[in-house]
Amino acid sequence: MALEGLLKPELQQVSTGRALVLRTFFISRVGGTIAGCRVLNGAIERSNRVRVIRDHRVLNEYGIGSLKREKDDVKEVREGFECGIRLENFNDVKEGDLFEAYRIEEVKRTLS
């Protein structure tokens, strides 16, 4: 149908992975706290947004400022690997926090 092209697409959150914060490091030259994490399942991608969960409560959602594996910037870290994650505009990361990563996908709407 011709009208389907006029409908705004729906935005849908797609979970990509979860990571557990094992240690935190404050690095003054980057001006923030780096979370040393292990990816529990899925994958964490540089373009993801992250939901920070502490004590079974969602604190907020943030973009990923940097994603490193050892000393290298990477686009993705897969399940079972460790990485460093710096969140944008959030430095109050604590050991034991859970990062739930997701991406936003556009889904075309139909009239049916």
Phi, psi and omega in degrees: 000146181289331182289336183299328179292339181275342180287137175292139179290150176280144175263131184230134177274129179241116181292134180248332181177172179226144179224145179254132179281118180267320179212159175237149181225129174265124180240111188294326183290335174266351176070037180187181181263131176259132177263118174277114190237158167243130179283118184278320177204157180071218180212148175256124182251148183302328184274357182290163164257156185233132173265123180267122182244125178228130180053044178064020177234139176282121178280309180184182178237139184220158171277161177270121179282319175206151179226118183233145173239116192058241181255002187261139170290134180229162178271337186204144173233128185266168180310135177093345181263160177255153182204169173249129181236127172249124180271147177287130174059032177210116181242002184268044180283139180236152175299137181096350175295151177247130176257123177250111185267145178209163173235158178259125177244145175268131178243124179295137179267150177238165182280342183280000000 
